[in-house]
Amino acid sequence: MSACKRENDQKLNIFYGNMKEAVYNTAAYFKYDYKDNWIIDPFVEKMIQDVDRSTVLDSGVIDSPILGKIPPTGLSDGIVGLYCIY
């Protein structure tokens, strides 16, 4: 298994093997550790728009062209994974 860790906001390091502090299930991490202010970060809003073609309306509501109004936990696994790397 691999885990990704960001150090000093400069580079992405990839480690192989088991690590106690690593996130192996990004969907579960996002679901159980989500904070409202994560979504309203301008860079995250842009990621959501670019990847899911959805618009952040506020910290608890995202307007998806396919699903309608959804909570942040309804975002795609792709955007959740990107957020966890960010």
Secondary structure as GFF3:
##gff-version 3
##sequence-region A 1 86
A	DSSP	beta_strand	2	7	.	.	.	ID=ss1
A	DSSP	beta_strand	11	16	.	.	.	ID=ss2
A	DSSP	alpha_helix	26	33	.	.	.	ID=ss3
A	DSSP	alpha_helix	36	39	.	.	.	ID=ss4
A	DSSP	alpha_helix	42	52	.	.	.	ID=ss5
A	DSSP	beta_strand	55	58	.	.	.	ID=ss6
A	DSSP	beta_strand	61	64	.	.	.	ID=ss7
A	DSSP	beta_strand	68	70	.	.	.	ID=ss8
A	DSSP	three_ten_helix	72	74	.	.	.	ID=ss9
A	DSSP	alpha_helix	77	85	.	.	.	ID=ss10
###
